[in-house]
Amino acid sequence: MNDQLKILKEKEHLTQYDLDRAKAVLQVEQARMALEDARNQKNTMRLRRDSQGNYTYQYVADEEKLDDL
């Protein structure tokens, strides 16, 4: 990100393409961060059964939210 800011600051005049590209890169990074946050957020409880037949509750990420992101 710092490299991109440095390149934009060094230019004397910014074109519309430069601005659109910077906005697109920002949107992609924000979407990536939202996806990573959703993966790390374990707020749904699921009942699991292990190989010996025992049941346990586990907190897992919300699959529907991950699919949307």
Buried (B, 14 or more C-beta within 10 A) or exposed (E): EEEEEEEEEEEEEEEEEEEEEBEEEEEEEEEEEEBEEBEEBEEEEEEEEEEEEEEEEEEEBBEEBEEEB
